């Protein structure tokens, strides 16, 4: 099979546990780009945060961000955008405020979160160090519902960070029963993302592929979290990181090394060195476009 597109998750895949991208990963991305392979990022992160990683990797293509709710190459010029409407956003926040959790409304230009202090330090670190540039406005308020009452918002995504697993499951069940307009996506046992109905990383990548003329079977996807499973299963070659949960590894065609052992660069160089450059394949009429 000839692969035309390489899609990468960011956290736990591109980034090492110290939050940095290793030089070998940058070299691997450059290597496949020189072969004519289209490279993009698919992430739950905001567009600003994903753009920061893309810039470090010299990726200029549209990025699938906010769990697929926003696909864009440039700020304020989305290729695709879908949002949660004002009323549903407000009602959902009212529901979530009854539980011990931090809630973050994530827009492409700003984020607003409640001031709930998480007792789990590792989780709190995740919330406050999402990699957003300083130009990205982050505001914390006492009550999100009160804020939204005066200043309605239509975010592409709502992030929810819980103290315990049971609360996440209860919230997920309640939201699924009460709202048909949004979809809850479980990232791990304490993190839930809420997106407009029909939105997912997989649908976002499929949409981008349709714009480029690529089918999912012509794509390689590398990820590490539970919300990556549908992409790993649908891609022509689905790859999981060694640091991924068992369920993710089980769904994959290939398990590469961990994020701290340069898993992306290892997999990319091992596989794509066997594939001829796209331009050569065109000249040989092996592929048509």
Helices and strands as residue ranges (DSSP letters): E 5-8, I 10-14, H 23-34, E 38-41, H 47-57, E 63-65, G 66-68, E 70-74, E 77-81, H 86-96, E 101-106, E 110-114, H 121-128, E 137-141, H 144-150, E 157-162, H 165-178, E 182-188, E 191-196, H 201-212, G 216-218, E 219-223, G 226-228, H 229-234, E 237-240, H 246-251, E 254-255, G 259-261, H 263-272, H 278-283
